[in-house]
């Protein structure tokens, strides 16, 4: 594994979920959960042994380990993240997994450390949903891909994120979180159009859905976001007592043994850059 350092300091990240140890563990657990879907995506992309891949916004691991296996010992994988703490954690992950063909870069696209038109595959997962200009990110990803190379994104669409039986506290709390989240929470549905807008062709798209019961890791994710964004929500005019009442009401509902949560739809879209 090589450790790369940027020649220029990238701007501070605007990842509103933070870089706490709790968020690290959540992202690693999320990666385990979404691993089968990521493998299915890579099965659709013809990556040859020796290919070069770039994982944009890799966080503490991303899919760098899957790409390491897919590209083989003659290939190379670069993980890129704007947060120095995420890159530090990614280096720990790569070292513990003995990913000798993986390097990690602190920065954003375009970066002087990331060559243009050089990668066979450029990927991001749950990056666009956390940014206000997803088209710019995809345009930079397309620029990093070689002519005829592949770009792919995996993003959630919150429109399917519901609990059953329904509860008004869920709907109200979700509506309070959406405007402070920091990006388009329905961006998954827009991925094919966004890829076309940056010149990608041969567009493919598929989706995965998950269901949770009490005790599952993501059964209470909406409550986690409510706590994380507490100050932003109250700054928008919601009284703290109101927010507390909503979260406690929803907590009791989610803890009922017959309550099921249908996760946001995970949309995967991919396409090829111009030859």
ABEGO torsion letter per residue (X at the ends): XBBBBBABBBBBBABAAEABAAAAAAAAAAAAAAAAAAAAAAAABBBBBGBBBBBBGAEAAEAAAAAAAAAEAABBBBBBBABAAAAAAAAAAAAAAGBAABBBBBEBOBBAABBBGABABBBBBGAAAABABAAAAAAAAAAABBBGBBBBBBBBBAAABBBOBBBAAAAAAAAAAAAAAGBBAAAAAAAAAAAAAAGBBGBBBBBBBBBBBBGBAAAAAAAAAAAAAAAAAAAAGBBAAAAAAAAAAAAAAAABAABBBBBBBBBBBBBBBBX
